[in-house]
Amino acid sequence: MHQGDLSLSPNGGTVQEEMRWKSLSGLPTQFLQLRLSKGLLAGAAQDVLDCDLSSLFLPARVGFQDPLLTQIGLALWRELAQPAPASNLYAQAAAQMLAVHLLRHYTSKGSAVKERKQNLRGLTGRQLKQVVDFILAHLSQDLSLEDLASLIGFSPSHFARLFRQTTGESPHQFVLHQRIERARHLLQETDASLVQIAAACGFANQSHLTAVFKDHFGLTPRAYRRDY
């Protein structure tokens, strides 16, 4: 095993529990475990690949490299290390991508599994309005893909694809932009404290609001309010 190597344990076991590790370096060794539920994989198989999970065999593998899996894993790791990790939508979107990638590239049928023909029309205007109205009414809450998809009767994975197709953004990106815009409006039009604004817009805390706001506008919320 080398730096960046991956291990795949499809039956819930972990390599760390099955093997004894001996490092050839004096540096600390770190591992990241990502666990995907069987329900998530089954949903991805049905909604995206149009096949049943029971027809696919996902073999165990040790010591392989996959840049996409590594990139997603490290992105999640960085988020978890933040004082205020991203919302459920961020992790759920990453999990959906991981599930589809594993099914397409690591199952017994491999690339022979074809993606389901997609609805090219995306969401209808009525469906999109229903979802957007719900998002705006619940910005202070930690929204999930299940919350949004259930509004219009879609599975989370199918909804996420149609939403991006319609808006050009993932649900996570769209919700984050709505939170930033509401925060900007409250900074301009009210005397609410930063703590109150962070809570009203669905940010984990004032520090989370400040970090996201500064990344988007190049100013802290306090500086933005002062300049405005």
Order of alpha helices (4+ residues) and beta strands (2+ residues): beta-alpha-alpha-beta-alpha-alpha-alpha-alpha-alpha-alpha-alpha-alpha-alpha
